[in-house]
Amino acid sequence: MQNGLLVLCICGVFLLLVLIQVIMRSERPVRRAIGGILTGLFTLAVVNLTGMFTGVSLPLSPLTIGVSGVAGIPGVTLLLLLNLIFK
């Protein structure tokens, strides 16, 4: 039951991102939504991979993965700022 609910939530968030792209009159809303998700996850990975050099890293949890996937680069930036403030 838990896995079904998780898949349903992920599909719902993805459809919401596609709907936002449709409202913004994007030519390819699905491609833009997938691109935004991948950009955010790639940014999170780069921050964590360069953490050994910079000393800045973010813990991998469902929250950080979700925020970086939905909000993209601004979401990862917000996570970094919150990490700086509350650390």
Secondary structure by P-SEA (a helix, b strand, c coil): caaaaaaaaaaaaaaaaaaaaaaaccccaaaaaaaaaaaaaaaaaaaaaacccccccccccaaaaaaaaaccaaaaaaaaaaaaaac
